[in-house]
Amino acid sequence: MKLLKVFSSFLLMAAVVTPLSQHSVEGADTGNGDTVIINNESFNPAVTQSTGAFSMKNVNESLTKHESLSQEAYKIDLQLNFDPEQADAPLFNKQSKQSKVYSVGDQQDFWVYNARTEGDYQLIAELKHSGEQGDIWVHNNEISAAKAKEISDEFDQKIYPLVTENFAGESDVDRNGKVSILIFDIQDGFTAFGGGYIGGYFYNRDLFASPKSNNQEIFYIDTYPSMGFDKGSYDVSKAFSTIAHEFQHMVNYNQNVLVEKGPEMDIWLNEALSMAAEHMYLGPLRSRVSYYERSQSIANGHSLLYWDRNGDVLSNYSLSYLFGQYMRIQADQGNDIYKELLENEKSTKLALEDVIQTHIDPKKTAGQFLTDFRQALFMNEEDGLYGFNGEPMLSEITSPLYQGTLPQKLRGGGAINVPAGNAAGFEEPASKGDSMQYRVIDVTPPVRPKIDSANRMSGTISGTAEAGSKVTIKAGSRVLGEGEAAVNGTFSIPVNPQKTGTVLSVTSMDKAGNKSPAASLTISSKTGRIGGVDRYETAVNISQDGWRESDTVVLATGSDFPDALAGGPLAYQRNAPILLTRSTSLHSKTEKEIDRLKAKNVLILGGTGVVSADVEARLKQKGLSVERIGGKNRYETAANIAKKLPSQKAVVAGGSAFPDALSVSPYASRNGIPILLTKKNRVPDETAAALSGKDEAIIVGSTGVVSELAMEQFPNPVRYGGKSRYDTAFEINQHLKMGTTNAYAVTGQDFPDALAGSALAAKKDADILLVKKRLIPEATESLLSRYQAFTIFGSAGVVGEEVKLELDRRADS
């Protein structure tokens, strides 16, 4: 088992001044293999986040550059903080000040931020277009009026309703009922592809009566390089997702501060919501995912919660985006979860915890959920807590590994994935931080499954895989079946039979979500085999080959043949497999198969002398509806089964000769004809009564099985028999043909493997051929040319490899 150590330190910060505490992590094995997740789940309200001094130079020096990353991957927005209380600035109110009403073509002075000089300056912009929800102001003719209208239309028709419906509404301090969008080249020092740049920003100062405030609802959108590199050919649609992003910041501030009278949402979560707005508008943000996978800062423990203005802040964007999507997926409330979070008036940590405990786990803390998030990023299981539920792109994330030495200091909210060799017996170091949590993760995929051969008749694919792993069988991208490998590693999974030449792939996934390499299987013309260690397991494997699920199961004794074979037509009528049991107790393998089939009803064949009341009681204890068809002997049981099959014909077989009843069972089943039993020279009263009113009797077997004397008592009798059981089977297959080119081969020397096989043969519209252990009798051999595929019932100890090889040769000829 290989594991990984993921060291995480999670501290949730409120907003403004002091540095974060750090925790030391040590004692990790840095060899290759296993992984341990270690997470600090502390939420310390006394530790707050420093605003720092923003510097694009620091951003560019800290970011990860990679040739595969698009320019979009380097986009950030400004986080400008204005404290109205400290500035003694009231909320702007248009009634308290004369404000001009602007028309298209008018100009206005705006205060904007220069990220190069880290100061404010003024510029003049022209109102290029006025829409229903927004005014588009443009500096220096950066875009035309037509492009301004394009922005306005997109904002009115898509972005405005998307944000206000899924997050919150905006304020209206200037009382004009609109949002201003200022389009200009934000001065961020961008000079070349691959450098950081500012895509846009919202500044809360503009809502307050303060010097340098623009006294209106406004956010700012960049042109170069956000819309392209050539002013004459700017593509404004490239900025639409940024508009959704900044508008979310605006409504977020309004909801938290102006409506709820509380603090601003913590930056990391506010950004998660803004990128959720982008995700709703665009779909998955490939640039954020790609940056996460390649970020050296993330590999080295970058914090989710500490907004690193002076470092690799692009890693913050990637982590926040992914957390926002993880929260949505795990809460299972769709996009409504963002509005629910926004409208919660508690602090960021407590609001987040409310969401977690309401929709995910009532006992889970926010810190534990953040650890789950880090584990999900690493493991990315197809479903469940440790993945993204198969969503495109998100479910394909590869987390970077830490390559440094240990111990390592982790800032609150940081995490590292440390290769740990074989972590068996791993113990947490005593010197770790109090809130540091370790999780050991298996990252070693199971070995490639081994698959048994299968032909076009095969209704199951079987083999071996890692014990307890989930086995998936596909033909191309189409899933044919899934199941779980048993404690001994074996699996047998029902599938629809496939054409010869079809290539199947078989993979297994362990409990940790690791997937094995695929094993390949080509459906061949070779002879298949369905067997088991005993008659009970063989019956189970036959059931698995023919039925994925079944409402009803037919249950008969495994110690004798008459009840099971007489029950074949009834089993076919109810689309039910035939399973076998001991007389006094329900066989454990049979019970497990009933569970797998999700059966609701069990039809017992035979009286309590062959299937005891204890077996019936066990079935009822499991909540199954039980019906019994029995009699004082095999003849009466067969006659009572016949009452359920209203055919005017009946098959009559010797009550002591299983091969004849077996050979005719598929034909009788497909045609709804009951199988009755008789003695050689005397027709039992129960059989005679069952034949009363029938138009025709089909006798199977020679006069050595059913005498002429007995036959004379049957209505319009027709006999199919021969000098041996193999000759009788030949006559049956010659005259009572099934509509198929497939056949099942079974020993004619003993009955157990055949008992359940008759139901499957009928279901597959296939004949049953009788063979010996080491050779194919002449009568049977003369039939082989009509078939294209064969499957043997029984193990090699019952029907030997010599017979299989001969059937293979005939199928290939």
C-alpha positions in Angstrom: 0.0 0.0 0.0 1.4 3.4 -1.0 0.1 6.5 0.8 0.7 10.2 0.8 1.0 12.7 3.6 -1.0 15.9 3.1 -0.2 18.4 5.8 -2.8 21.2 6.1 -3.2 24.1 8.4 -6.6 25.8 8.3 -7.3 29.1 10.1 -10.2 31.2 9.1 -9.4 35.0 9.1 -11.8 37.9 9.5 -10.1 40.8 7.7 -7.5 43.3 8.6 -4.3 43.5 10.5 -2.1 40.9 12.3 0.0 38.1 10.8 -1.1 34.5 10.9 0.3 31.9 13.3 2.2 29.0 11.9 2.4 25.4 12.9 5.3 22.9 12.5 4.8 19.5 10.9 7.4 16.9 11.3 8.1 13.2 11.4 7.0 12.3 7.8 8.6 9.6 5.8 9.6 11.3 2.5 10.1 8.1 0.5 8.0 7.3 -2.5 4.6 5.8 -2.2 2.0 6.3 0.5 0.4 9.7 1.4 -0.6 11.2 4.7 -3.0 14.2 4.8 -2.2 16.4 7.7 -4.5 19.4 8.3 -4.7 22.1 10.9 -8.4 22.5 11.6 -8.2 25.5 13.9 -10.5 28.5 13.4 -8.9 31.1 15.6 -11.0 34.4 15.6 -8.1 36.3 17.2 -5.9 35.7 14.2 -6.8 38.1 11.4 -5.6 38.6 7.9 -3.2 41.4 7.0 -4.3 43.6 4.1 -0.7 44.2 3.1 0.5 46.5 0.4 -0.5 45.4 -3.1 2.4 45.1 -5.6 2.2 43.7 -9.1 6.0 43.4 -9.0 5.7 40.9 -6.1 2.9 39.0 -7.9 5.0 38.6 -11.1 8.0 37.5 -9.1 6.0 34.9 -7.2 3.7 33.4 -9.8 4.3 30.1 -11.5 5.0 30.4 -15.2 4.4 27.5 -17.6 4.1 27.4 -21.3 0.9 25.4 -21.2 -0.9 28.1 -19.2 -3.1 30.6 -21.1 -3.0 34.3 -20.4 -6.3 34.0 -18.6 -4.5 32.0 -15.9 -2.6 35.1 -14.8 -5.7 37.3 -14.2 -6.4 38.8 -10.8 -8.6 41.5 -9.4 -7.7 44.2 -7.0 -8.7 43.8 -3.3 -8.9 47.5 -2.3 -10.1 48.0 1.3 -11.9 51.1 2.5 -13.0 51.4 6.1 -15.8 53.9 6.2 -15.8 54.1 10.0 -12.1 54.9 10.1 -12.6 57.5 7.3 -15.7 58.8 9.0 -17.5 58.6 5.7 -21.3 58.1 5.6 -23.0 56.1 2.9 -23.5 58.3 -0.1 -27.0 59.5 -0.6 -28.0 61.3 -3.8 -30.6 63.4 -2.0 -27.8 65.0 0.1 -25.9 66.1 -3.0 -26.8 67.4 -6.4 -26.0 64.8 -9.1 -26.1 65.2 -12.8 -28.2 62.9 -14.9 -26.0 61.7 -17.8 -26.9 60.9 -21.4 -25.0 58.9 -24.0 -22.1 61.1 -25.2 -21.6 62.8 -21.9 -18.3 62.7 -20.1 -17.4 62.3 -16.4 -14.3 62.3 -14.2 -13.6 59.1 -12.4 -11.1 58.2 -9.7 -9.3 55.0 -10.5 -6.4 53.0 -9.1 -2.9 52.8 -10.6 -1.3 49.4 -9.5 2.1 50.5 -10.7 2.3 53.6 -8.5 -0.1 52.1 -5.9 -2.1 55.3 -5.9 -5.3 57.0 -7.2 -5.6 59.2 -10.2 -8.4 60.7 -12.3 -9.4 60.1 -15.8 -12.2 61.2 -18.1 -14.6 58.6 -19.6 -17.5 58.9 -22.0 -20.9 57.2 -21.6 -20.9 55.0 -24.7 -24.1 53.1 -24.0 -26.9 53.1 -21.4 -28.7 49.9 -21.0 -31.6 48.7 -18.7 -29.4 47.7 -15.9 -26.0 49.3 -16.6 -24.2 52.4 -18.0 -21.0 51.6 -20.0 -18.4 54.3 -19.6 -15.3 54.2 -21.8 -12.0 56.0 -21.4 -9.9 57.1 -24.3 -12.2 55.4 -26.9 -10.8 52.0 -25.8 -13.8 50.4 -27.4 -16.5 51.6 -29.8 -20.1 52.4 -29.0 -21.1 49.2 -30.8 -18.8 47.2 -28.5 -20.1 49.1 -25.5 -23.7 48.1 -26.5 -22.5 44.5 -26.8 -21.3 44.6 -23.2 -24.5 46.3 -22.1 -26.7 43.7 -23.8 -24.8 40.8 -22.2 -25.0 42.4 -18.8 -28.7 43.1 -19.1 -29.8 39.8 -20.5 -27.4 37.3 -18.9 -25.0 38.5 -16.3 -27.3 40.8 -14.2 -30.1 38.1 -13.8 -27.5 35.4 -13.2 -25.8 37.3 -10.3 -28.9 38.8 -8.7 -30.8 35.5 -8.8 -28.0 33.3 -7.5 -26.3 35.7 -5.0 -27.9 39.0 -4.0 -29.0 42.4 -5.2 -26.9 45.5 -5.6 -27.3 48.8 -3.6 -28.5 52.0 -5.3 -26.8 54.9 -3.4 -27.0 57.2 -6.4 -30.7 56.4 -6.9 -30.4 55.9 -10.7 -31.3 52.2 -10.7 -28.2 51.3 -12.7 -24.7 50.0 -12.3 -21.8 51.8 -13.9 -19.1 49.8 -15.7 -15.9 51.7 -16.5 -13.9 50.3 -19.3 -10.2 51.3 -19.5 -6.7 50.0 -19.5 -6.0 49.3 -15.9 -2.5 50.4 -15.1 -1.0 47.2 -13.8 2.4 47.2 -15.5 1.5 44.4 -17.9 4.1 44.2 -20.7 4.3 40.7 -22.0 2.4 37.4 -22.3 2.7 35.3 -19.2 2.7 38.2 -16.7 0.1 38.9 -14.1 -2.5 41.5 -14.9 -5.6 43.0 -13.3 -8.9 42.0 -15.1 -11.1 44.3 -13.0 -12.0 45.4 -9.6 -14.8 46.7 -7.3 -14.0 49.4 -4.7 -16.4 49.9 -1.8 -15.2 53.4 -1.3 -17.3 54.4 -4.3 -20.5 53.9 -2.2 -19.5 56.4 0.5 -19.3 60.2 0.7 -15.6 60.4 0.8 -12.8 62.2 -1.1 -11.9 60.2 -4.3 -15.2 58.3 -4.2 -17.1 58.1 -7.4 -20.4 58.2 -5.4 -22.1 55.4 -7.3 -22.4 51.6 -7.9 -19.4 51.0 -10.2 -16.9 48.4 -11.0 -13.9 48.6 -13.3 -13.0 46.4 -16.3 -9.7 46.1 -18.1 -9.1 46.2 -21.8 -5.4 45.4 -22.2 -4.7 42.5 -22.1 -8.1 41.3 -20.9 -9.8 42.0 -24.3 -6.7 41.3 -26.4 -3.3 42.8 -27.4 -4.5 45.1 -30.2 -6.8 48.0 -29.4 -8.3 47.9 -32.8 -9.5 44.4 -32.5 -10.5 44.1 -28.8 -12.9 41.2 -28.2 -15.2 42.5 -25.4 -16.7 39.0 -24.8 -13.4 38.0 -23.2 -14.3 40.3 -20.3 -17.8 39.0 -19.8 -16.8 36.5 -17.1 -14.8 39.2 -15.3 -18.0 41.4 -15.3 -19.9 38.6 -13.6 -17.0 38.2 -11.1 -16.8 41.9 -10.1 -20.6 42.3 -10.0 -20.7 39.4 -7.5 -18.2 41.4 -5.3 -20.6 44.4 -5.5 -23.7 42.5 -4.4 -21.7 40.5 -1.8 -20.7 43.8 -0.2 -24.2 45.1 -0.3 -25.7 42.0 1.3 -23.1 41.5 4.1 -22.3 45.1 5.0 -25.2 47.4 3.9 -28.2 45.0 4.3 -27.0 42.8 7.2 -24.9 45.5 8.9 -22.1 43.0 9.4 -18.4 42.7 8.3 -17.4 41.9 4.7 -17.1 38.2 3.8 -13.6 36.9 4.1 -11.7 37.5 0.9 -11.0 33.8 0.1 -14.7 32.9 0.3 -15.8 36.1 -1.5 -13.5 35.2 -4.3 -14.9 31.6 -4.3 -18.4 33.1 -4.9 -17.2 35.4 -7.7 -15.5 32.6 -9.5 -18.7 30.5 -8.9 -20.5 33.3 -10.9 -17.9 32.9 -13.6 -18.4 29.1 -13.5 -22.2 29.5 -14.0 -21.6 31.8 -16.9 -18.7 30.0 -18.6 -18.5 26.5 -17.3 -15.4 25.1 -15.6 -12.5 27.6 -15.3 -9.7 25.7 -17.0 -7.2 28.4 -16.3 -7.7 28.1 -12.5 -7.5 24.3 -12.6 -4.4 24.4 -14.8 -2.7 26.9 -12.5 -3.5 24.7 -9.4 -1.9 21.7 -11.0 1.3 23.6 -11.9 1.7 26.0 -9.0 4.9 25.6 -7.1 3.4 27.6 -4.3 0.5 25.2 -3.8 3.0 22.3 -3.9 4.9 24.1 -1.1 1.8 24.6 1.1 0.0 27.7 -0.1 -2.8 28.7 2.2 -6.4 28.7 1.1 -7.4 31.2 3.7 -4.6 33.7 3.8 -4.9 36.0 0.8 -1.3 36.4 -0.2 -1.2 39.9 -1.8 2.5 40.1 -1.8 3.1 36.5 -3.1 1.6 34.0 -5.5 -2.0 35.3 -5.2 -2.9 33.4 -8.3 -2.7 30.2 -6.2 -5.3 31.8 -3.9 -7.6 32.2 -6.9 -7.2 28.6 -7.9 -7.8 27.3 -4.4 -10.8 29.5 -3.8 -12.4 28.6 -7.1 -12.0 24.9 -6.4 -13.3 25.2 -2.8 -16.4 27.0 -4.0 -17.2 24.2 -6.5 -16.4 21.5 -4.0 -18.8 23.1 -1.5 -21.6 23.2 -4.1 -21.1 19.6 -5.1 -21.0 18.2 -1.6 -24.0 20.3 -0.4 -26.0 19.0 -3.3 -28.2 22.1 -3.4 -27.0 23.3 -6.8 -26.2 27.0 -7.2 -28.7 27.9 -4.4 -26.0 27.1 -1.9 -24.2 30.4 -2.7 -27.2 32.5 -1.9 -27.9 30.5 1.3 -24.3 31.2 2.4 -24.5 34.9 1.5 -27.8 35.5 3.3 -26.5 33.8 6.5 -25.8 36.7 8.9 -23.2 34.9 10.9 -19.5 35.3 10.4 -17.8 33.5 7.5 -16.7 30.5 9.6 -20.1 30.1 11.3 -22.1 30.6 8.1 -19.9 28.1 6.3 -20.4 25.6 9.2 -24.2 26.1 9.1 -24.1 25.1 5.4 -21.9 22.1 6.1 -24.0 20.8 9.0 -27.3 21.4 7.3 -26.5 19.8 4.0 -23.4 17.5 4.4 -22.9 16.2 8.0 -24.5 17.6 11.1 -21.4 16.7 13.1 -18.7 18.0 10.8 -16.9 21.2 11.7 -15.8 23.7 9.1 -12.1 22.8 9.8 -12.8 19.1 9.1 -14.6 20.0 5.9 -11.6 22.0 4.7 -9.5 18.9 5.4 -12.0 16.9 3.3 -11.5 19.5 0.5 -7.8 18.9 0.5 -8.3 15.2 0.5 -10.8 15.5 -2.4 -8.3 17.5 -4.4 -5.8 14.7 -4.0 -7.9 11.6 -4.3 -10.6 12.9 -6.7 -12.9 9.8 -6.3 -15.8 9.4 -8.8 -18.4 10.1 -6.1 -18.6 10.7 -2.3 -16.9 13.1 0.0 -13.5 12.9 -1.6 -14.1 14.0 -5.1 -16.1 16.3 -7.5 -18.9 13.8 -8.4 -17.6 13.2 -11.9 -18.0 16.8 -13.1 -16.0 17.7 -16.2 -12.5 19.0 -15.6 -12.9 19.2 -11.9 -12.8 15.4 -11.6 -9.6 15.2 -13.6 -7.5 17.4 -11.2 -4.0 16.2 -10.4 -2.6 17.7 -7.1 1.1 18.7 -7.0 3.4 16.9 -4.5 5.7 18.5 -2.0 9.4 17.8 -2.7 11.0 19.6 0.2 12.3 18.4 3.5 10.5 18.0 6.8 9.6 19.4 9.3 7.9 22.2 7.5 6.1 25.3 8.7 2.6 25.7 7.4 0.6 29.0 7.4 -3.0 28.7 8.5 -4.9 27.3 5.6 -1.9 25.7 4.0 -1.5 22.1 3.0 1.2 19.9 1.4 1.0 16.5 -0.2 4.1 14.5 1.0 5.1 11.2 -0.6 5.5 8.9 2.4 6.7 5.6 1.1 5.0 2.7 2.8 3.1 4.3 5.7 2.1 1.1 7.4 2.4 1.7 11.1 2.7 5.4 10.6 2.3 7.5 13.9 1.6 11.2 14.2 4.6 13.0 15.6 4.1 14.3 19.2 5.6 17.6 18.2 2.9 18.5 15.7 0.8 21.6 16.2 -2.3 21.1 18.3 -4.8 21.6 15.5 -2.8 19.7 12.8 -4.6 16.7 11.5 -3.0 13.7 9.7 -4.7 11.5 7.2 -3.1 8.5 5.5 -4.2 7.9 2.0 -3.6 4.8 -0.2 -2.5 6.0 -3.6 -1.4 2.7 -5.1 -3.7 1.4 -7.8 -4.8 -2.3 -7.7 -3.0 -4.7 -9.9 -4.6 -5.4 -13.3 -7.5 -7.8 -13.0 -7.3 -11.3 -14.4 -10.2 -12.3 -16.6 -11.6 -15.7 -17.5 -12.3 -16.3 -21.2 -15.8 -15.6 -22.5 -17.7 -16.3 -25.7 -20.7 -14.8 -27.3 -23.0 -16.9 -25.1 -21.5 -15.6 -21.9 -23.8 -13.7 -19.7 -21.2 -13.0 -17.0 -17.6 -11.9 -17.0 -15.6 -13.5 -14.2 -12.1 -13.4 -12.9 -10.0 -12.1 -10.0 -9.2 -8.6 -8.8 -8.2 -6.9 -5.5 -10.5 -8.1 -2.7 -13.3 -5.7 -2.1 -12.5 -3.6 -5.1 -15.2 -2.3 -7.5 -14.9 -4.0 -10.9 -16.2 -2.3 -14.0 -16.6 -3.9 -17.4 -16.8 -1.8 -20.5 -17.1 -2.2 -24.3 -15.6 1.0 -25.5 -17.1 3.8 -23.3 -20.3 1.8 -22.6 -20.5 0.2 -19.1 -21.8 -3.3 -19.4 -21.7 -4.2 -15.7 -20.2 -3.5 -12.3 -19.7 -5.5 -9.2 -17.4 -6.1 -6.2 -14.6 -8.6 -5.9 -15.2 -11.1 -3.0 -12.8 -11.5 -0.1 -10.9 -14.1 -2.0 -10.7 -11.7 -5.0 -13.1 -13.5 -7.3 -15.8 -11.7 -9.2 -18.6 -12.8 -11.5 -20.5 -9.9 -13.1 -23.7 -10.2 -15.3 -23.5 -8.6 -18.7 -25.5 -8.8 -21.9 -23.8 -11.4 -24.2 -21.5 -9.7 -26.7 -20.7 -10.5 -30.4 -17.6 -12.5 -31.2 -14.6 -10.2 -31.6 -15.9 -7.5 -29.2 -13.1 -6.2 -27.0 -14.0 -5.6 -23.4 -11.9 -3.7 -20.8 -12.0 -4.6 -17.1 -10.8 -2.3 -14.4 -11.0 -2.4 -10.6 -11.1 0.5 -8.1 -10.1 0.1 -4.5 -11.8 1.7 -1.5 -9.4 4.7 -1.7 -10.5 5.5 -5.3 -7.4 4.1 -7.0 -8.1 2.5 -10.4 -6.1 -0.4 -11.8 -4.7 -0.6 -15.3 -7.3 -2.1 -17.7 -7.3 -5.7 -18.5 -8.5 -6.6 -22.1 -10.7 -9.4 -23.1 -11.8 -10.3 -26.6 -15.1 -12.2 -26.9 -14.0 -15.4 -28.6 -15.6 -18.3 -30.4 -14.1 -20.6 -27.8 -16.2 -22.7 -25.5 -17.2 -21.1 -22.3 -17.7 -22.8 -18.9 -20.0 -22.1 -16.0 -19.1 -24.2 -13.0 -18.4 -24.1 -9.3 -16.9 -26.1 -6.5 -20.3 -27.8 -5.9 -23.8 -27.9 -7.3 -24.9 -25.0 -5.2 -22.1 -22.7 -6.4 -22.7 -23.8 -10.0 -26.4 -22.9 -9.7 -25.4 -19.5 -8.3 -22.9 -18.9 -11.2 -25.6 -19.9 -13.7 -27.9 -17.4 -12.1 -25.3 -14.7 -12.4 -24.8 -15.5 -16.0 -28.4 -15.0 -16.9 -29.9 -12.5 -14.4 -28.7 -9.1 -13.2 -31.8 -8.9 -11.0 -34.9 -10.9 -10.6 -38.1 -10.3 -8.5 -38.6 -14.0 -8.2 -36.3 -17.0 -7.4 -37.2 -20.6 -7.8 -35.7 -22.7 -5.1 -35.4 -26.5 -5.2 -33.4 -29.2 -3.4 -29.9 -29.9 -4.6 -30.0 -33.5 -3.5 -32.4 -34.8 -6.3 -33.4 -33.7 -9.8 -37.2 -34.1 -10.4 -38.5 -30.9 -8.7 -35.9 -28.6 -10.3 -36.4 -30.0 -13.8 -40.2 -30.0 -13.6 -40.0 -26.4 -12.4 -38.0 -25.3 -15.4 -41.1 -24.1 -17.5 -42.5 -22.3 -14.5 -39.1 -20.6 -13.8 -39.1 -19.4 -17.4 -42.7 -18.1 -17.2 -41.6 -16.0 -14.2 -38.2 -15.0 -15.7 -36.6 -16.5 -12.6 -33.4 -18.4 -12.0 -33.4 -21.8 -10.3 -31.3 -22.0 -7.2 -30.5 -25.0 -5.0 -30.5 -25.5 -1.3 -29.9 -28.2 1.3 -32.9 -29.8 2.7 -32.6 -28.6 6.3 -30.9 -25.2 5.9 -30.6 -22.4 3.3 -27.2 -22.7 1.7 -25.1 -19.5 2.4 -24.1 -19.1 -1.3 -27.7 -19.4 -2.3 -28.8 -16.8 0.3 -26.1 -14.3 -1.0 -27.3 -14.8 -4.5 -30.9 -14.1 -3.5 -29.7 -10.9 -2.0 -27.7 -9.9 -5.1 -30.7 -10.5 -7.3 -32.8 -8.2 -5.1 -35.5 -10.8 -5.1 -38.8 -10.2 -3.4 -40.4 -13.6 -3.9 -39.2 -17.1 -3.6 -41.1 -20.1 -5.1 -40.1 -23.3 -3.3 -40.5 -26.5 -5.3 -41.3 -29.6 -3.2 -42.8 -30.5 0.1 -41.2 -29.9 3.5 -39.5 -33.3 3.2 -37.2 -32.0 0.5 -37.1 -28.3 1.4 -37.7 -28.0 5.1 -39.9 -25.5 7.0 -36.7 -24.1 8.5 -35.5 -23.0 5.1 -38.9 -21.4 4.5 -38.7 -19.6 7.9 -35.3 -18.2 7.1 -36.6 -16.8 3.8 -39.5 -15.2 5.5 -37.2 -13.8 8.2 -35.4 -12.0 5.4 -38.7 -10.3 4.4 -39.3 -12.4 1.3 -42.7 -13.5 0.1 -42.6 -17.3 0.0 -44.9 -19.6 -2.1 -44.5 -23.4 -2.0 -45.6 -25.8 -4.7 -45.2 -29.4 -3.4 -46.8 -32.7 -3.0 -46.4 -36.0 -1.1 -44.0 -37.2 -3.9 -42.2 -36.0 -7.0 -45.2 -36.9 -9.2 -47.6 -34.8 -7.3 -45.2 -31.9 -7.1 -44.8 -32.0 -10.9 -48.6 -32.2 -11.3 -49.1 -29.2 -9.0 -46.5 -27.2 -10.9 -48.4 -28.1 -14.1 -51.5 -26.4 -12.8 -49.6 -23.1 -13.2 -49.0 -23.7 -16.9 -52.3 -23.7 -18.9 -51.0 -25.5 -22.0 -53.0 -28.1 -23.9 -49.8 -30.1 -24.3 -47.7 -31.9 -21.7 -44.2 -33.4 -21.7 -44.0 -36.8 -19.9 -40.6 -38.0 -18.7 -39.5 -40.9 -16.6 -39.5 -40.0 -12.9 -36.2 -41.8 -12.4 -34.3 -40.6 -15.5 -33.1 -37.0 -15.3 -31.3 -36.7 -18.7 -34.5 -37.0 -20.8 -36.3 -34.3 -18.7 -33.2 -32.1 -18.9 -32.9 -32.4 -22.7 -36.5 -31.4 -23.3 -36.7 -28.7 -20.6 -35.6 -25.7 -22.8 -38.2 -26.5 -25.4 -40.9 -27.1 -22.8 -40.1 -23.9 -21.0 -40.0 -21.7 -24.1 -43.4 -23.1 -25.1 -45.1 -23.0 -21.7 -45.5 -26.8 -21.7 -45.5 -28.5 -18.2 -43.2 -31.5 -17.6 -44.9 -34.4 -15.9 -43.3 -37.5 -14.5 -44.3 -41.1 -14.7 -43.2 -44.6 -13.7 -42.1 -47.0 -16.4 -45.1 -49.2 -16.4 -47.7 -47.4 -14.4 -48.9 -43.9 -14.6 -49.3 -42.3 -11.1 -52.8 -41.0 -10.3 -51.4 -37.5 -9.9 -49.9 -37.5 -13.4 -53.1 -39.1 -15.0 -55.2 -36.3 -13.4 -52.8 -33.6 -14.7 -53.1 -35.1 -18.2 -56.9 -35.1 -18.1 -58.2 -32.6 -20.7 -54.8 -32.3 -22.5 -54.7 -32.6 -26.3 -51.3 -34.0 -26.7 -48.5 -35.7 -24.7 -44.9 -35.6 -25.7 -43.1 -38.6 -24.3 -39.3 -38.3 -23.9 -37.3 -41.5 -23.4 -37.3 -45.0 -24.8 -39.6 -47.8 -23.8 -37.0 -48.7 -21.2 -38.0 -45.5 -19.5 -41.7 -45.1 -20.4 -43.2 -48.4 -21.6 -45.8 -48.8 -24.4 -48.3 -49.8 -21.7 -47.9 -46.5 -19.9 -47.8 -44.6 -23.1 -51.2 -45.9 -24.2 -52.8 -44.0 -21.3 -51.7 -40.6 -22.7 -53.7 -38.4 -25.1 -52.3 -38.4 -28.6 -48.8 -39.4 -27.5 -45.7 -38.7 -29.6 -42.4 -40.3 -28.5 -38.9 -39.0 -28.9 -36.5 -41.6 -27.6 -33.5 -43.7 -28.4 -31.4 -46.6 -27.2 -29.5 -44.4 -24.8 -29.9 -41.1 -23.1 -27.7 -39.5 -25.7 -29.8 -40.9 -28.6 -32.9 -39.6 -26.8 -31.3 -36.1 -26.6 -30.5 -36.3 -30.3 -34.1 -37.1 -31.2 -35.4 -34.2 -29.0 -32.9 -31.8 -30.5 -33.7 -32.9 -34.0 -37.5 -32.6 -33.7 -38.1 -30.1 -30.9 -35.7 -27.4 -32.2 -34.9 -24.2 -30.4 -34.4 -21.0 -32.4 -30.7 -20.6 -31.8 -27.2 -21.4 -33.0 -26.0 -21.7 -29.4 -25.9 -24.7 -27.2 -25.1 -25.7 -23.6 -23.2 -29.0 -23.0 -23.7 -30.9 -19.7 -22.7 -34.3 -18.5 -25.3 -37.0 -19.1 -23.8 -39.0 -16.2 -25.0 -37.0 -13.2 -27.7 -34.4 -12.6 -26.5 -31.7 -10.2 -24.9 -29.2 -12.7 -27.9 -29.5 -15.0 -30.6 -28.6 -12.5 -30.2 -24.8 -12.8 -28.9 -24.9 -16.3 -32.3 -25.8 -17.8 -33.7 -22.3 -16.8 -30.8 -20.5 -18.4 -30.9 -22.5 -21.6 -34.6 -21.6 -22.0 -33.9 -18.0 -21.3 -31.1 -17.9 -24.0 -33.3 -20.0 -26.4 -30.5 -22.6 -26.5 -30.4 -26.4 -26.7 -28.9 -28.6 -24.1 -26.4 -31.3 -25.4 -25.5 -34.3 -23.3 -21.8 -35.3 -23.2 -19.6 -37.6 -21.2 -16.7 -36.5 -19.0 -13.9 -37.1 -21.5 -15.7 -37.6 -24.9 -18.7 -36.5 -26.9 -21.0 -39.4 -27.8 -21.6 -40.0 -31.5 -25.3 -39.0 -31.3 -24.3 -35.7 -29.8 -21.4 -35.1 -32.1 -23.6 -35.4 -35.1 -25.5 -32.3 -33.9 -22.5 -30.0 -33.4 -22.3 -28.6 -36.9 -25.5 -26.7 -36.4 -24.1 -24.5 -33.6 -21.7 -21.6 -33.6 -20.9 -21.4 -29.9 -21.0 -23.6 -26.8 -20.9 -23.2 -23.1 -20.3 -26.1 -20.6 -22.2 -26.4 -17.4 -19.9 -27.8 -14.7 -16.2 -27.8 -13.8 -13.4 -29.6 -15.6 -13.9 -32.4 -13.1 -17.4 -33.1 -14.5 -16.9 -32.2 -18.2 -13.2 -32.5 -19.0 -10.9 -30.3 -21.1 -10.9 -32.9 -23.8 -14.6 -32.2 -24.4 -14.0 -28.5 -24.3 -11.1 -28.6 -26.9 -13.3 -30.6 -29.2 -16.2 -28.1 -28.9 -13.6 -25.3 -29.5 -12.5 -27.0 -32.7 -16.1 -27.4 -33.9 -17.0 -23.8 -33.1 -14.0 -22.6 -35.2 -14.7 -24.8 -38.1 
